[in-house]
Amino acid sequence: MRKILFSPLLAVLFMVATLSASAQTNHNPNIKQPDEPFTSISLFEVTQQDADQFVADWNKRSAVVGQMPGFVTATLYKSILPDHKYQLVDVAQWQSYNA
């Protein structure tokens, strides 16, 4: 299940952050990840003016990420405080690093 959120650069950063766990495991055999569920939390500094576009782009990216092995769910939270540093927070859950 995907729920709600900007620029092509953030899209690339989102994909890099999402794929980094499997990249580390594949490239460094000394790093052992437990084979159990985990949660990824990403904070985004986005202006209020850019938040709507970010949400639209996040929805597109989450459709792609949602097809990845091991993906469980992702939710995007929007701050109710207009001047908060982190306007958006993504919480994604995965079956395991090795899925």
C-alpha positions, 0 to 999 in steps of 0.5 A, spaced: 500 500 500 502 506 498 500 513 500 502 520 498 510 527 495 519 535 487 525 535 483 529 530 478 534 531 483 530 528 489 527 523 485 535 520 484 536 521 491 530 517 493 532 511 488 539 511 491 537 511 498 532 506 497 537 502 493 543 503 498 542 497 502 542 492 497 548 495 493 552 495 500 550 488 501 552 486 493 559 490 493 561 488 500 561 481 502 563 483 509 557 487 511 552 482 513 544 484 514 539 481 518 534 477 514 528 480 518 523 486 516 526 493 517 523 500 516 527 506 512 525 513 514 527 519 510 526 526 512 525 531 506 527 539 506 522 542 501 518 549 501 511 549 502 511 552 494 514 545 492 510 540 496 505 539 491 510 537 486 514 533 490 507 529 492 506 528 485 513 525 484 513 521 490 507 518 488 510 516 481 516 513 484 513 509 489 509 506 484 516 503 481 519 502 488 512 498 490 514 493 485 521 491 488 522 485 491 521 485 499 517 492 499 511 492 504 509 499 504 510 506 504 507 512 507 509 520 506 507 524 512 506 532 511 508 537 516 502 541 519 507 546 521 508 551 515 515 553 517 518 546 520 525 544 517 522 537 514 516 538 511 515 531 508 517 524 512 517 518 508 516 511 512 518 505 508 517 498 510 521 492 507 521 485 508 528 484 509 535 487 506 536 481 502 529 480 499 
